[in-house]
Amino acid sequence: MNWTRKHLTDIESLSAEEITLVLDTARAFKAVGERAIKKVPALRGKTVVNLFIEPSTRTRTSFELSEQRLSADIINFNTEASSLKKGESLKDTARNLEALNVDFIVIRHSASGAPAFLSRVLQASVINAGDGAHEHPTQALLDTFTIREQKGRIAGLKVTILGDILYSRVARSDVWALTKLGAHVTLCGPPTLVPREFEQMGAKVTHNVEEAIREADIINLLRIQHERQRKTMFPSLGEYTSFFGLTKQRLAKTKPDAIIMHPGPINRGVEIDSSIADSGRSVILQQVTNGLAVRMAVLFLVNGGKGPSELAS
Amino acid sequence: MGESIVVLNQGAIQRALTRVAHEIAERNESGSSVVLVGIQRGGVPLAACLAETLSGIWKQPVPAGSLDVSMHRDDLDRRAAPHVQPTHMPFDITGKTVVLVDDVLFSGRTIRAAMDALNDFGRPRQIELAVLIDRGHRELPIKADFVGKNVPTALAESVLVKFSDTGVPLSVTLRKEPTP
């Protein structure tokens, strides 16, 4: 099977074969990152715009380094410097960037569907770096890559995603990617943050943390986004930790080979005990390394994608 | 399905590889500075075969690596992204004679990409090229040092080297239509 997509806007529309192709390609790019010379000429002469309309440090940095390692030219465009603050519409901003003959637009936006919108109005390839509460495809791909690397497979594994699920684009993309590849996904957290509606995506929903982690092969912790409006969702961070935080006591009741993941940035002492984050069970830093390989693979694949099926629709 | 002609059978491939190994040994008197690098995918099992024969000739192990050239191709935005195979270079190539090994030499663009890719791993003293089949139609000024068999072809034809699951070369066939 060949990759034919010109854009990567979501995981939901990908097939299991397409996800596997990204993971296989990423494995080769990970090896590039381990060489003395970490750069390949695959995107030489191409221009990438990193259009981050919502603040981001780690995803933007990861994309930037991936693009540099593929020899692309890069324009960074962030909220502080942007004309969007002066009232320019997203479409006008993007069309202006396109007038510079850019080949790829990597976009992070607070509005769900912004990347899909751009992919319809622009000639450039569009890659979603997180849109609202919709999806964060490259995070799901790097999570899936890390799980496959650690466990040798995805199918049949029990993956528990624990924490702030309600508005989490990471949780949504993870559920799509993992269930398509045959994992059993359980979502857990306070009822206010983990509504039953997620069962429609093919995941199991529980509000009992002991039950959620006991049989899990993977425990993926999501950050409590306490800077957002969370006051009405649970009484306090301390109470969250006592009911849902991954403490040493809770970790002792998990499978001994269960691995701990987190997309970062972590709140030590809130969703995860500080010593667990630094332990051998944690693959949090491997996720960061793998993020580079996965993003290089995505850029490499969409570069060759002409997107006939997408253009036709 | 077009007409297929067997150009080399398993025995003929083995004889050709044995001769190529002896030619490599003749050109490089001491084996201690020679490494073989197979180009993914067909070149990799051939490099392993040549390394085994050369080890016998030189009475010392001859290292063989594998190189994927996908990331160095010159047509990446003109085609669907190639399936990237593993690159494994378990030795330093700086100062060594690298014998690049491929199954079929055609336009020469793969070899150009391979020479670029090798640059990322070090600075060889010399690069030589060994191929099982040279089918002509070069688009770049590239020439093989060691050739198993020259097979004159038309552009519309395709050459296919078949391997067993364990990487033993079984046959070379010429087909009257290009591979789809």
Interface residues (C-beta under 8 A of the other chain):
Chain A: N2 W3 T4 L21 D24 T25 R27 A28 F29 A31 V32 R35 A36 I37 K39 V40 P41 A42 L43 K46 F300 L301 N303 G304 G305 K306
Chain B: D68 S70 M71 H72 L76 D77 R79 A80 A81 P82 H83 V84 Q85 P86 T87 D116 A117 N119 D120 F121
